[in-house]
Amino acid sequence: MQFTIIVVILFFIVPLALADLRVGFYSSSCPKAEAIVRKVVQRNYLYIDRSIAGGLLRLHFHDCFVRGCDASILIDPTEDNESEKDAEANETVRGFEIIDKAKKKLEKVCPSTVSCADIIALAARDAVSITGGPWYAVPTGRRDGFVSNPSNAEILPGPSSTVSHALQIFTSKGMTLSEMVTLMGAHTIGYAHCGFFRKRLEGRDSTMDPSLNEKLVRLCGNSSSSNNNPTTFLDQNTSFVFDNQFYEEIVNKRGVLFIDQQLALDSSTKGLVSKFATDAETFRRSFVNAIVKMGSIGVLVGDDGEIRTRCWDYNNNNNSDP
């Protein structure tokens, strides 16, 4: 089967002085770095799993909101040490194999040059653009961290978080209310397992459109068994397209997750939701600014951290072949 991608490319002016990161960081040391990452993302999207675009965006978010954008989420647990991958919040995070694949290709071309943290940020940008969202310049120069602890991931907002709880987490990371609502728009290409919203179905949540409720009950059933945990898209309308339809869905009470629906109901956020639902261009501009800012959270630069040769392990443990 032949696929055709229409990628809308827009250039926005974004602040570049973000924690010593800069656009084109690898222009001399590894000129093909961004192209290599992009090709890996595109091939996986086209020929393996189109839903992986949303997975890569979630991976970027879950990395940045724990210890900062330092690739700590990529570390594999061992018999002696747990890692962020063991955290309950990260049980369904996807895209690790794509980052590993890109890293392997980069190590052949530019050994010990491109950080895993930068690969995550670049892959997230490519996931947005490949699904019809805006292309934006990614400031790079991150280095990889030395700590990955599952307890640190407890800070991540969950699917049942209230708006006020989620906002506390975002503001603790230097993000604003508007930026929180904007970044939640990434759910336009995301999906969730039934376990994340089954309680809403059992209670016949009055804030959910009845027809969507019935559809999800048929999909999920009433069992909490891990054997009955299928997935559904968070944007039931244009599930594979990065657009503003997610906001229109939640305005119409078709939010799958509790936190998503609350964005359209809470007095502090419903105005922004309505604005994004009717103004796609404003959402696109806001998303670029918000995700670039998010990508600067807690980054390691200069002589801090390291450039891992394998994304799933610290360099001092890399004593065997990949």
Backbone as CSV, one residue per row, in Angstrom:
resi,resn,N_x,N_y,N_z,CA_x,CA_y,CA_z,C_x,C_y,C_z
1,MET,0.848,-1.198,0.000,0.000,0.000,0.000,0.879,1.243,0.000
2,GLN,0.541,2.176,-0.814,1.314,3.411,-0.914,0.637,4.505,-0.109
3,PHE,1.426,5.225,0.662,0.904,6.298,1.494,1.367,7.643,0.962
4,THR,0.535,8.622,1.110,0.901,9.985,0.757,0.735,10.861,1.985
5,ILE,1.747,11.627,2.288,1.692,12.515,3.447,1.649,13.955,2.963
6,ILE,0.729,14.696,3.516,0.700,16.133,3.267,1.152,16.799,4.549
7,VAL,2.321,17.377,4.527,2.867,18.018,5.714,2.793,19.520,5.560
8,VAL,2.093,20.153,6.460,1.985,21.607,6.446,3.185,22.168,7.185
9,ILE,3.997,22.958,6.528,5.205,23.506,7.125,5.001,24.989,7.413
10,LEU,5.102,25.322,8.667,4.979,26.708,9.075,6.189,27.078,9.910
11,PHE,6.644,28.262,9.769,7.780,28.741,10.560,7.283,29.808,11.513
12,PHE,7.553,29.592,12.782,7.130,30.545,13.784,8.364,31.104,14.472
13,ILE,8.239,32.302,14.934,9.318,32.912,15.703,9.182,32.449,17.147
14,VAL,10.203,31.758,17.646,10.188,31.278,19.017,11.459,31.734,19.702
15,PRO,11.415,31.907,21.009,12.623,32.306,21.728,13.680,31.227,21.645
16,LEU,14.908,31.591,21.278,15.969,30.611,21.109,16.905,30.542,22.305
17,ALA,16.894,31.570,23.124,17.797,31.580,24.283,17.182,30.781,25.419
18,LEU,17.027,29.479,25.220,16.391,28.611,26.189,17.441,27.722,26.834
19,ALA,17.870,28.114,28.024,18.801,27.298,28.815,20.014,26.861,27.998
20,ASP,20.568,27.782,27.223,21.774,27.525,26.438,21.590,26.541,25.296
21,LEU,20.360,26.211,24.991,20.098,25.400,23.806,20.121,26.318,22.589
22,ARG,20.362,25.753,21.424,20.306,26.581,20.217,19.901,25.742,19.007
23,VAL,19.208,26.375,18.102,18.831,25.722,16.847,20.091,25.484,16.016
24,GLY,20.215,24.309,15.459,21.370,23.986,14.634,22.593,23.601,15.434
25,PHE,22.417,23.117,16.639,23.543,22.756,17.507,24.464,21.739,16.839
26,TYR,23.898,20.850,16.033,24.691,19.792,15.400,25.065,20.099,13.946
27,SER,24.912,21.341,13.532,25.141,21.683,12.122,26.565,21.383,11.670
28,SER,27.520,21.446,12.584,28.911,21.139,12.230,29.321,19.743,12.679
29,SER,28.929,19.366,13.890,29.380,18.087,14.445,28.642,16.883,13.880
30,CYS,27.396,17.070,13.440,26.614,15.966,12.864,25.511,16.550,11.989
31,PRO,25.867,17.054,10.800,24.923,17.789,9.949,23.663,17.022,9.579
32,LYS,23.736,15.702,9.530,22.578,14.896,9.118,21.743,14.416,10.298
33,ALA,22.041,14.886,11.493,21.382,14.369,12.695,19.859,14.469,12.614
34,GLU,19.340,15.642,12.327,17.892,15.820,12.317,17.242,15.034,11.190
35,ALA,17.907,14.936,10.053,17.366,14.172,8.925,17.301,12.684,9.254
36,ILE,18.296,12.197,9.973,18.320,10.779,10.348,17.162,10.464,11.290
37,VAL,16.945,11.312,12.284,15.833,11.095,13.207,14.511,11.160,12.459
38,ARG,14.378,12.144,11.592,13.129,12.314,10.846,12.817,11.085,9.994
39,LYS,13.821,10.527,9.357,13.599,9.368,8.493,13.139,8.161,9.300
40,VAL,13.721,7.964,10.475,13.315,6.846,11.323,11.859,7.010,11.749
41,VAL,11.474,8.222,12.168,10.100,8.475,12.580,9.139,8.262,11.416
42,GLN,9.480,8.783,10.262,8.607,8.654,9.091,8.399,7.199,8.687
43,ARG,9.463,6.418,8.668,9.350,5.017,8.260,8.479,4.231,9.249
44,ASN,8.655,4.480,10.528,7.829,3.787,11.511,6.376,4.207,11.406
45,TYR,6.154,5.487,11.162,4.790,5.987,11.034,4.111,5.402,9.788
46,LEU,4.796,5.385,8.686,4.206,4.956,7.418,3.999,3.447,7.320
47,TYR,4.954,2.688,7.805,4.952,1.260,7.517,4.714,0.355,8.722
48,ILE,4.699,0.930,9.945,4.536,0.077,11.113,3.325,0.481,11.955
49,ASP,3.241,1.735,12.392,2.196,2.125,13.338,1.953,3.624,13.266
50,ARG,0.830,4.020,12.691,0.520,5.445,12.564,0.215,6.086,13.916
51,SER,-0.192,5.286,14.877,-0.509,5.859,16.184,0.740,6.209,16.983
52,ILE,1.908,5.839,16.480,3.139,6.089,17.231,3.429,7.578,17.345
53,ALA,2.854,8.405,16.484,3.090,9.848,16.568,2.654,10.379,17.925
54,GLY,1.472,9.992,18.361,1.008,10.406,19.675,1.875,9.831,20.786
55,GLY,2.366,8.619,20.579,3.238,7.995,21.561,4.537,8.757,21.759
56,LEU,5.088,9.273,20.681,6.341,10.024,20.775,6.146,11.362,21.481
57,LEU,5.008,11.992,21.270,4.713,13.237,21.984,4.574,12.970,23.481
58,ARG,3.905,11.881,23.819,3.745,11.537,25.232,5.087,11.192,25.864
59,LEU,5.946,10.508,25.124,7.283,10.173,25.621,8.060,11.444,25.960
60,HIS,7.986,12.438,25.091,8.669,13.714,25.307,8.146,14.393,26.572
61,PHE,6.825,14.404,26.738,6.216,15.023,27.906,6.632,14.307,29.185
62,HIS,6.576,12.983,29.179,6.902,12.213,30.378,8.383,12.301,30.724
63,ASP,9.215,12.563,29.751,10.630,12.768,30.061,10.835,14.143,30.697
64,CYS,10.309,15.163,30.067,10.572,16.537,30.523,9.957,16.856,31.876
65,PHE,8.794,16.282,32.202,8.098,16.670,33.412,8.547,15.908,34.657
66,VAL,9.549,15.066,34.541,10.044,14.360,35.721,11.311,15.028,36.238
67,ARG,12.437,14.769,35.613,13.697,15.404,36.029,14.138,16.478,35.041
68,GLY,13.291,16.772,34.095,13.697,17.653,33.016,13.981,16.822,31.782
69,CYS,14.218,17.466,30.666,14.413,16.762,29.387,15.820,16.184,29.326
70,ASP,16.029,15.071,30.035,17.372,14.493,30.155,17.435,13.021,29.753
71,ALA,16.386,12.517,29.121,16.319,11.125,28.658,16.348,10.123,29.807
72,SER,15.983,10.551,31.002,15.956,9.617,32.138,14.891,8.548,31.957
73,ILE,13.859,8.843,31.172,12.787,7.880,30.950,13.235,6.689,30.099
74,LEU,14.357,6.817,29.411,14.815,5.765,28.497,15.619,4.661,29.188
75,ILE,16.089,4.912,30.394,16.958,3.953,31.073,16.198,2.675,31.423
76,ASP,16.780,1.529,31.088,16.182,0.239,31.430,16.438,-0.099,32.893
77,PRO,15.457,-0.704,33.556,15.706,-1.184,34.917,16.615,-2.411,34.890
78,THR,17.283,-2.661,35.997,18.135,-3.845,36.135,17.705,-4.597,37.393
79,GLU,18.359,-5.706,37.647,18.046,-6.480,38.843,18.317,-5.668,40.108
80,ASP,19.286,-4.794,40.040,19.687,-4.026,41.220,19.062,-2.642,41.303
81,ASN,18.604,-2.113,40.168,18.097,-0.735,40.160,16.830,-0.606,39.329
82,GLU,15.828,0.043,39.920,14.629,0.376,39.173,14.906,1.628,38.350
83,SER,14.011,1.932,37.421,14.139,3.153,36.631,12.753,3.737,36.407
84,GLU,12.693,4.876,35.746,11.399,5.507,35.486,10.457,4.609,34.694
85,LYS,11.014,3.679,33.933,10.165,2.753,33.181,9.311,1.886,34.105
86,ASP,9.726,1.738,35.366,8.972,0.948,36.331,7.807,1.713,36.940
87,ALA,7.770,3.014,36.746,6.710,3.829,37.350,5.362,3.500,36.726
88,GLU,4.323,3.507,37.545,2.979,3.196,37.050,2.569,4.149,35.934
89,ALA,2.947,5.422,36.068,2.566,6.421,35.062,3.190,6.148,33.704
90,ASN,4.259,5.340,33.676,4.967,5.091,32.419,4.733,3.696,31.848
91,GLU,3.801,2.958,32.444,3.571,1.586,32.000,3.153,1.500,30.534
92,THR,2.426,2.488,30.040,1.933,2.443,28.659,2.630,3.445,27.748
93,VAL,3.729,4.035,28.224,4.496,4.954,27.367,5.139,4.150,26.240
94,ARG,5.117,4.710,25.029,5.617,3.985,23.858,6.646,4.825,23.099
95,GLY,7.323,4.190,22.179,8.248,4.879,21.285,9.705,4.652,21.605
96,PHE,9.994,3.864,22.652,11.386,3.627,23.038,12.205,3.031,21.894
97,GLU,11.605,2.098,21.177,12.355,1.419,20.111,12.714,2.367,18.972
98,ILE,11.902,3.400,18.758,12.199,4.365,17.700,13.391,5.229,18.104
99,ILE,13.422,5.658,19.359,14.566,6.435,19.834,15.834,5.593,19.757
100,ASP,15.745,4.325,20.155,16.910,3.432,20.092,17.385,3.226,18.657
101,LYS,16.435,3.098,17.750,16.789,2.885,16.348,17.496,4.116,15.771
102,ALA,16.972,5.283,16.076,17.606,6.522,15.603,19.003,6.659,16.197
103,LYS,19.132,6.342,17.481,20.428,6.457,18.144,21.451,5.528,17.501
104,LYS,21.053,4.322,17.189,21.969,3.362,16.569,22.487,3.883,15.235
105,LYS,21.597,4.486,14.451,22.014,5.036,13.161,22.939,6.232,13.352
106,LEU,22.634,7.070,14.333,23.458,8.250,14.596,24.843,7.862,15.097
107,GLU,24.944,6.817,15.880,26.244,6.387,16.393,27.159,5.910,15.263
108,LYS,26.575,5.405,14.200,27.385,4.966,13.054,27.943,6.167,12.294
109,VAL,27.182,7.241,12.261,27.583,8.418,11.494,28.366,9.414,12.344
110,CYS,27.887,9.633,13.560,28.492,10.640,14.451,28.605,10.054,15.857
111,PRO,29.603,9.226,16.116,29.717,8.556,17.406,29.789,9.547,18.572
112,SER,29.063,9.221,19.633,29.110,9.983,20.891,28.894,11.481,20.689
113,THR,27.955,11.835,19.835,27.734,13.249,19.495,26.328,13.731,19.810
114,VAL,25.320,12.979,19.403,23.920,13.408,19.561,23.310,12.748,20.793
115,SER,22.787,13.542,21.685,22.225,13.010,22.928,20.876,12.343,22.697
116,CYS,20.557,11.423,23.569,19.256,10.761,23.513,18.142,11.753,23.844
117,ALA,18.435,12.702,24.724,17.444,13.724,25.078,17.064,14.564,23.859
118,ASP,18.045,14.893,23.032,17.753,15.649,21.812,16.982,14.801,20.812
119,ILE,17.283,13.516,20.750,16.558,12.635,19.823,15.076,12.612,20.185
120,ILE,14.763,12.552,21.481,13.357,12.566,21.912,12.669,13.847,21.453
121,ALA,13.326,14.996,21.662,12.736,16.281,21.294,12.534,16.391,19.785
122,LEU,13.499,15.920,19.014,13.395,15.967,17.557,12.314,15.020,17.054
123,ALA,12.233,13.838,17.638,11.222,12.866,17.222,9.816,13.380,17.510
124,ALA,9.653,14.097,18.631,8.344,14.675,18.950,7.959,15.722,17.911
125,ARG,8.903,16.566,17.528,8.629,17.560,16.473,8.226,16.879,15.170
126,ASP,8.942,15.821,14.812,8.630,15.122,13.565,7.269,14.439,13.641
127,ALA,6.894,13.973,14.837,5.574,13.365,15.013,4.472,14.382,14.772
128,VAL,4.687,15.610,15.209,3.705,16.678,14.986,3.597,16.999,13.501
129,SER,4.738,17.195,12.847,4.703,17.622,11.447,4.200,16.522,10.517
130,ILE,4.511,15.272,10.824,4.116,14.178,9.932,2.611,13.940,9.971
131,THR,1.947,14.416,11.023,0.501,14.254,11.131,-0.254,15.527,10.742
132,GLY,0.443,16.450,10.083,-0.209,17.654,9.574,-0.106,18.858,10.462
133,GLY,0.619,18.720,11.572,0.818,19.855,12.461,1.947,20.737,11.974
134,PRO,2.255,21.797,12.707,3.304,22.732,12.284,4.699,22.150,12.443
135,TRP,5.558,22.430,11.477,6.986,22.136,11.628,7.586,23.310,12.389
136,TYR,8.428,23.003,13.367,9.046,24.087,14.136,10.503,23.746,14.407
137,ALA,11.313,24.780,14.553,12.729,24.591,14.836,12.909,24.145,16.283
138,VAL,13.720,23.110,16.491,13.967,22.578,17.831,15.350,23.005,18.311
139,PRO,15.442,23.826,19.344,16.757,24.122,19.929,17.340,22.846,20.527
140,THR,18.587,22.546,20.209,19.228,21.325,20.691,20.502,21.653,21.470
141,GLY,21.104,20.617,22.008,22.286,20.795,22.840,22.100,20.182,24.217
142,ARG,21.004,19.419,24.395,20.768,18.732,25.663,21.790,17.613,25.853
143,ARG,22.036,17.280,27.122,22.852,16.129,27.450,22.035,15.170,28.307
144,ASP,22.458,13.926,28.366,21.699,12.876,29.035,22.069,12.778,30.514
145,GLY,21.059,12.516,31.334,21.251,12.490,32.772,21.742,11.167,33.322
146,PHE,22.072,11.189,34.612,22.637,10.028,35.301,21.662,9.393,36.289
147,VAL,20.439,9.926,36.401,19.493,9.436,37.400,18.172,9.074,36.738
148,SER,17.638,7.908,37.110,16.313,7.497,36.638,15.650,6.723,37.768
149,ASN,14.711,7.368,38.442,14.089,6.798,39.633,12.571,6.802,39.464
150,PRO,11.906,5.656,39.625,10.452,5.613,39.413,9.675,6.537,40.330
151,SER,10.184,6.784,41.535,9.463,7.654,42.473,9.362,9.087,41.961
152,ASN,10.317,9.492,41.125,10.281,10.854,40.575,9.117,11.059,39.617
153,ALA,8.615,9.954,39.044,7.537,10.059,38.057,6.173,10.244,38.705
154,GLU,6.125,10.201,40.032,4.848,10.378,40.715,4.273,11.775,40.499
155,ILE,5.105,12.708,40.064,4.650,14.076,39.846,3.754,14.203,38.619
156,LEU,3.827,13.266,37.705,3.095,13.378,36.449,1.585,13.442,36.685
157,PRO,0.891,14.373,36.015,-0.575,14.421,36.135,-1.176,13.180,35.505
158,GLY,-2.261,12.689,36.092,-2.894,11.484,35.579,-4.188,11.772,34.857
159,PRO,-4.794,10.754,34.254,-6.028,10.936,33.480,-7.209,11.384,34.330
160,SER,-7.139,11.167,35.646,-8.229,11.557,36.529,-7.912,12.815,37.337
161,SER,-6.839,13.503,36.966,-6.466,14.734,37.665,-7.517,15.815,37.449
162,THR,-7.661,16.679,38.438,-8.487,17.865,38.256,-7.656,18.935,37.561
163,VAL,-8.308,19.956,37.069,-7.599,21.053,36.422,-6.660,21.732,37.412
164,SER,-7.134,21.956,38.621,-6.304,22.647,39.615,-5.073,21.824,39.988
165,HIS,-5.224,20.510,40.095,-4.078,19.653,40.418,-3.077,19.651,39.276
166,ALA,-3.574,19.507,38.058,-2.686,19.522,36.895,-1.950,20.848,36.792
167,LEU,-2.659,21.931,37.072,-2.036,23.253,36.968,-0.918,23.410,37.992
168,GLN,-1.087,22.870,39.175,-0.028,22.926,40.181,1.251,22.288,39.660
169,ILE,1.097,21.190,38.948,2.256,20.494,38.394,2.890,21.319,37.284
170,PHE,2.075,21.850,36.406,2.607,22.655,35.305,3.308,23.902,35.811
171,THR,2.691,24.593,36.775,3.312,25.819,37.281,4.599,25.510,38.040
172,SER,4.682,24.326,38.644,5.918,23.953,39.335,7.071,23.784,38.345
173,LYS,6.727,23.578,37.096,7.729,23.450,36.036,7.902,24.740,35.241
174,GLY,7.266,25.803,35.711,7.406,27.088,35.040,6.476,27.288,33.863
175,MET,5.450,26.439,33.737,4.504,26.556,32.637,3.242,27.268,33.117
176,THR,2.573,27.966,32.206,1.388,28.745,32.548,0.106,27.954,32.302
177,LEU,-1.000,28.506,32.747,-2.304,27.880,32.506,-2.562,27.723,31.015
178,SER,-2.307,28.774,30.248,-2.514,28.721,28.807,-1.651,27.642,28.157
179,GLU,-0.415,27.529,28.613,0.487,26.518,28.057,0.037,25.116,28.426
180,MET,-0.544,24.938,29.598,-1.082,23.640,29.976,-2.217,23.228,29.043
181,VAL,-3.163,24.136,28.836,-4.294,23.835,27.954,-3.795,23.553,26.542
182,THR,-2.796,24.302,26.124,-2.225,24.110,24.784,-1.587,22.745,24.648
183,LEU,-0.759,22.362,25.595,-0.051,21.082,25.500,-1.001,19.901,25.608
184,MET,-2.108,20.069,26.317,-3.111,19.008,26.366,-3.683,18.735,24.977
185,GLY,-3.545,19.713,24.088,-4.019,19.532,22.721,-3.272,18.456,21.969
186,ALA,-2.136,18.016,22.500,-1.412,16.899,21.885,-2.263,15.638,21.879
187,HIS,-3.289,15.609,22.725,-4.184,14.453,22.758,-4.958,14.289,21.456
188,THR,-4.860,15.273,20.582,-5.540,15.170,19.290,-5.056,13.986,18.469
189,ILE,-3.833,13.486,18.747,-3.338,12.295,18.038,-2.986,11.180,19.031
190,GLY,-3.555,11.261,20.240,-3.239,10.255,21.244,-4.362,9.250,21.436
191,TYR,-4.041,8.155,22.122,-5.086,7.218,22.518,-4.862,6.803,23.962
192,ALA,-5.875,6.168,24.555,-5.778,5.739,25.953,-6.381,4.357,26.118
193,HIS,-5.837,3.597,27.067,-6.403,2.301,27.414,-7.660,2.494,28.262
194,CYS,-8.558,1.527,28.196,-9.813,1.617,28.939,-9.581,1.809,30.432
195,GLY,-8.497,1.249,30.947,-8.206,1.378,32.368,-8.060,2.817,32.829
196,PHE,-7.781,3.716,31.897,-7.599,5.120,32.247,-8.927,5.862,32.430
197,PHE,-10.022,5.298,31.936,-11.296,6.037,32.024,-12.485,5.136,32.342
198,ARG,-12.271,3.879,32.678,-13.386,2.963,32.909,-14.307,3.419,34.045
199,LYS,-13.744,4.044,35.069,-14.580,4.496,36.190,-15.622,5.518,35.753
200,ARG,-15.283,6.321,34.739,-16.262,7.278,34.227,-17.447,6.548,33.604
201,LEU,-17.179,5.421,32.979,-18.234,4.660,32.308,-19.123,3.963,33.319
202,GLU,-18.515,3.418,34.353,-19.277,2.699,35.370,-20.227,3.638,36.102
203,GLY,-19.816,4.894,36.226,-20.657,5.862,36.913,-21.603,6.618,36.007
204,ARG,-21.563,6.289,34.689,-22.378,7.022,33.723,-22.207,8.526,33.907
205,ASP,-20.973,8.983,33.764,-20.605,10.383,33.976,-21.502,11.302,33.144
206,SER,-22.191,12.215,33.821,-23.129,13.104,33.124,-22.430,14.123,32.246
207,THR,-21.086,14.277,32.423,-20.366,15.235,31.593,-19.912,14.611,30.278
208,MET,-20.227,13.323,30.051,-19.854,12.658,28.804,-21.081,12.489,27.911
209,ASP,-20.933,12.812,26.656,-21.992,12.615,25.667,-22.493,11.170,25.730
210,PRO,-23.798,10.952,25.852,-24.339,9.595,26.004,-23.930,8.632,24.895
211,SER,-23.870,9.114,23.666,-23.512,8.218,22.565,-22.057,7.769,22.671
212,LEU,-21.170,8.661,23.131,-19.777,8.267,23.339,-19.691,7.302,24.512
213,ASN,-20.459,7.555,25.557,-20.480,6.663,26.713,-20.868,5.254,26.287
214,GLU,-21.914,5.137,25.507,-22.375,3.828,25.047,-21.313,3.142,24.187
215,LYS,-20.673,3.903,23.338,-19.626,3.347,22.474,-18.465,2.801,23.307
216,LEU,-18.061,3.556,24.316,-16.925,3.139,25.131,-17.286,1.981,26.056
217,VAL,-18.539,1.918,26.501,-18.983,0.773,27.307,-18.899,-0.501,26.473
218,ARG,-19.307,-0.423,25.226,-19.223,-1.597,24.345,-17.767,-2.021,24.132
219,LEU,-16.891,-1.018,24.026,-15.476,-1.312,23.810,-14.826,-1.887,25.056
220,CYS,-15.074,-1.278,26.191,-14.331,-1.604,27.409,-14.997,-2.635,28.296
221,GLY,-16.327,-2.729,28.253,-17.007,-3.607,29.183,-16.885,-3.073,30.600
222,ASN,-17.178,-3.922,31.560,-17.129,-3.512,32.956,-16.004,-4.158,33.733
223,SER,-15.263,-5.038,33.075,-14.193,-5.750,33.769,-12.959,-4.873,33.890
224,SER,-12.313,-4.949,35.032,-11.061,-4.219,35.246,-9.857,-5.112,34.958
225,SER,-10.117,-6.280,34.387,-9.041,-7.223,34.093,-8.080,-6.642,33.078
226,SER,-6.792,-6.924,33.265,-5.784,-6.441,32.321,-5.955,-7.086,30.963
227,ASN,-6.731,-8.183,30.918,-6.978,-8.854,29.637,-8.062,-8.141,28.841
228,ASN,-8.704,-7.163,29.471,-9.753,-6.410,28.790,-9.431,-4.929,28.892
229,ASN,-8.352,-4.556,28.241,-7.892,-3.175,28.341,-7.557,-2.619,26.964
230,PRO,-8.522,-2.614,26.054,-8.277,-2.084,24.709,-8.089,-0.577,24.733
231,THR,-7.854,-0.004,23.582,-7.581,1.424,23.486,-8.612,2.127,22.600
232,THR,-8.701,3.430,22.798,-9.538,4.254,21.932,-8.869,5.610,21.773
233,PHE,-9.144,6.283,20.693,-8.529,7.581,20.432,-9.174,8.670,21.278
234,LEU,-8.357,9.617,21.692,-8.841,10.718,22.522,-9.553,11.772,21.691
235,ASP,-9.241,11.820,20.415,-9.976,12.645,19.452,-10.716,11.669,18.555
236,GLN,-11.988,11.513,18.769,-12.772,10.515,18.042,-13.103,10.960,16.616
237,ASN,-12.734,12.176,16.284,-13.101,12.732,14.980,-11.978,12.604,13.960
238,THR,-10.850,13.283,14.194,-9.708,13.235,13.253,-8.508,12.645,14.005
239,SER,-8.567,11.352,14.248,-7.656,10.692,15.183,-6.197,10.699,14.761
240,PHE,-5.927,10.735,13.462,-4.551,10.677,12.987,-4.047,12.020,12.462
241,VAL,-4.776,13.088,12.751,-4.418,14.407,12.242,-4.173,15.360,13.413
242,PHE,-3.031,16.028,13.386,-2.738,17.016,14.412,-3.476,18.296,14.057
243,ASP,-4.587,18.533,14.733,-5.403,19.726,14.476,-6.069,20.163,15.778
244,ASN,-7.031,21.041,15.670,-7.696,21.578,16.866,-9.005,20.872,17.179
245,GLN,-9.282,19.742,16.515,-10.561,19.075,16.703,-10.733,18.485,18.103
246,PHE,-9.630,18.201,18.777,-9.703,17.725,20.156,-10.500,18.702,21.015
247,TYR,-10.271,19.989,20.812,-10.965,21.000,21.609,-12.454,21.053,21.274
248,GLU,-12.775,20.905,19.999,-14.186,20.879,19.617,-14.885,19.670,20.230
249,GLU,-14.161,18.549,20.287,-14.725,17.338,20.878,-15.072,17.554,22.351
250,ILE,-14.148,18.142,23.110,-14.430,18.294,24.538,-15.461,19.389,24.801
251,VAL,-15.560,20.369,23.918,-16.645,21.355,24.032,-17.993,20.644,23.918
252,ASN,-18.045,19.600,23.089,-19.276,18.844,22.866,-19.411,17.646,23.803
253,LYS,-18.684,17.685,24.923,-18.734,16.631,25.947,-18.297,15.270,25.426
254,ARG,-17.343,15.280,24.518,-16.834,14.030,23.976,-15.372,13.804,24.392
255,GLY,-15.047,14.289,25.576,-13.731,14.021,26.126,-13.689,12.631,26.726
256,VAL,-12.706,11.836,26.359,-12.602,10.460,26.858,-12.059,10.454,28.284
257,LEU,-10.999,11.199,28.529,-10.394,11.262,29.854,-11.072,12.332,30.703
258,PHE,-11.127,12.097,31.994,-11.722,13.065,32.919,-11.026,14.413,32.822
259,ILE,-9.697,14.416,32.850,-8.961,15.678,32.819,-9.236,16.440,31.532
260,ASP,-9.366,15.725,30.411,-9.647,16.398,29.139,-11.002,17.103,29.191
261,GLN,-12.033,16.376,29.657,-13.367,16.970,29.697,-13.424,18.141,30.667
262,GLN,-12.683,18.046,31.761,-12.695,19.119,32.753,-12.120,20.423,32.190
263,LEU,-11.214,20.321,31.224,-10.673,21.532,30.608,-11.769,22.385,29.992
264,ALA,-12.804,21.727,29.455,-13.894,22.454,28.805,-14.958,22.907,29.794
265,LEU,-14.866,22.450,31.036,-15.883,22.769,32.028,-15.391,23.714,33.117
266,ASP,-14.124,23.646,33.441,-13.569,24.471,34.504,-13.568,25.936,34.079
267,SER,-13.947,26.806,35.003,-14.065,28.236,34.675,-12.732,28.856,34.282
268,SER,-11.628,28.283,34.752,-10.317,28.864,34.454,-9.796,28.491,33.073
269,THR,-10.359,27.442,32.477,-9.807,26.946,31.207,-10.809,26.901,30.057
270,LYS,-12.095,26.953,30.348,-13.069,26.751,29.268,-13.001,27.841,28.202
271,GLY,-12.589,29.056,28.585,-12.450,30.116,27.588,-11.353,29.814,26.588
272,LEU,-10.224,29.304,27.085,-9.117,28.935,26.199,-9.508,27.778,25.297
273,VAL,-10.238,26.807,25.864,-10.695,25.670,25.071,-11.588,26.141,23.931
274,SER,-12.521,27.021,24.237,-13.423,27.544,23.203,-12.650,28.301,22.127
275,LYS,-11.647,29.067,22.533,-10.826,29.808,21.585,-10.097,28.865,20.641
276,PHE,-9.459,27.837,21.190,-8.714,26.895,20.353,-9.652,26.074,19.467
277,ALA,-10.865,25.797,19.948,-11.819,25.011,19.171,-12.253,25.732,17.900
278,THR,-12.225,27.057,17.933,-12.697,27.840,16.789,-11.576,28.530,16.023
279,ASP,-10.358,28.472,16.542,-9.233,29.180,15.920,-8.027,28.253,15.821
280,ALA,-7.971,27.496,14.747,-6.911,26.503,14.573,-5.539,27.146,14.510
281,GLU,-5.429,28.296,13.897,-4.137,28.932,13.726,-3.560,29.396,15.063
282,THR,-4.415,29.917,15.921,-3.947,30.323,17.248,-3.448,29.115,18.036
283,PHE,-4.160,28.016,17.935,-3.710,26.794,18.607,-2.345,26.353,18.093
284,ARG,-2.149,26.382,16.786,-0.880,25.935,16.210,0.280,26.801,16.701
285,ARG,0.078,28.103,16.688,1.132,29.006,17.160,1.413,28.785,18.652
286,SER,0.337,28.649,19.406,0.501,28.456,20.847,1.202,27.136,21.138
287,PHE,0.891,26.113,20.366,1.501,24.803,20.616,3.007,24.846,20.373
288,VAL,3.416,25.490,19.305,4.852,25.586,19.010,5.579,26.260,20.165
289,ASN,5.071,27.384,20.613,5.724,28.109,21.708,5.761,27.283,22.987
290,ALA,4.655,26.591,23.271,4.571,25.827,24.515,5.483,24.612,24.502
291,ILE,5.546,23.886,23.396,6.352,22.665,23.392,7.840,22.986,23.325
292,VAL,8.202,24.082,22.676,9.608,24.491,22.677,10.019,24.899,24.088
293,LYS,9.135,25.618,24.782,9.425,25.991,26.169,9.517,24.759,27.050
294,MET,8.582,23.823,26.881,8.620,22.593,27.660,9.925,21.836,27.442
295,GLY,10.405,21.863,26.212,11.630,21.159,25.871,12.882,21.727,26.497
296,SER,12.762,22.873,27.169,13.915,23.482,27.839,13.916,23.224,29.335
297,ILE,12.883,22.533,29.833,12.771,22.296,31.270,13.930,21.432,31.777
298,GLY,14.641,21.920,32.756,15.629,21.129,33.465,16.696,20.481,32.615
299,VAL,17.047,21.089,31.496,18.004,20.439,30.606,19.422,20.505,31.175
300,LEU,20.214,19.507,30.813,21.636,19.485,31.128,22.388,19.923,29.887
301,VAL,23.320,20.846,30.040,24.070,21.360,28.897,25.543,21.482,29.256
302,GLY,26.350,21.795,28.250,27.775,22.019,28.487,28.487,20.771,28.951
303,ASP,29.076,20.833,30.134,29.818,19.702,30.679,28.980,18.843,31.617
304,ASP,27.713,19.163,31.793,26.851,18.361,32.648,26.378,17.109,31.907
305,GLY,26.035,16.075,32.671,25.510,14.883,32.043,26.513,14.204,31.130
306,GLU,25.998,13.476,30.152,26.827,12.747,29.199,26.080,12.594,27.878
307,ILE,26.772,12.108,26.874,26.140,11.705,25.616,26.162,10.178,25.600
308,ARG,25.029,9.574,25.908,24.990,8.110,25.959,25.245,7.510,24.588
309,THR,25.936,6.385,24.574,26.116,5.659,23.316,24.968,4.694,23.075
310,ARG,24.283,4.328,24.143,23.059,3.530,24.072,22.050,4.211,24.984
311,CYS,20.872,4.486,24.437,19.931,5.314,25.184,19.377,4.639,26.427
312,TRP,19.395,3.325,26.464,18.794,2.613,27.577,19.765,2.321,28.724
313,ASP,21.018,2.817,28.615,22.000,2.507,29.641,23.012,3.642,29.763
314,TYR,23.494,3.856,30.990,24.532,4.854,31.195,25.842,4.364,30.590
315,ASN,26.685,5.282,30.182,27.923,4.907,29.509,28.830,4.023,30.359
316,ASN,28.876,4.257,31.645,29.774,3.448,32.475,29.295,2.012,32.639
317,ASN,28.090,1.728,32.133,27.587,0.347,32.157,27.688,-0.322,30.800
318,ASN,28.123,0.434,29.792,28.147,-0.076,28.419,29.404,-0.907,28.173
319,ASN,29.435,-2.077,28.764,30.602,-2.939,28.623,30.356,-4.114,27.683
320,SER,29.163,-4.165,27.128,28.846,-5.250,26.207,28.282,-4.682,24.929
321,ASP,28.242,-5.469,23.893,27.741,-5.011,22.604,26.240,-4.750,22.689
322,PRO,25.733,-3.772,21.938,24.304,-3.478,21.931,23.500,-4.683,21.441
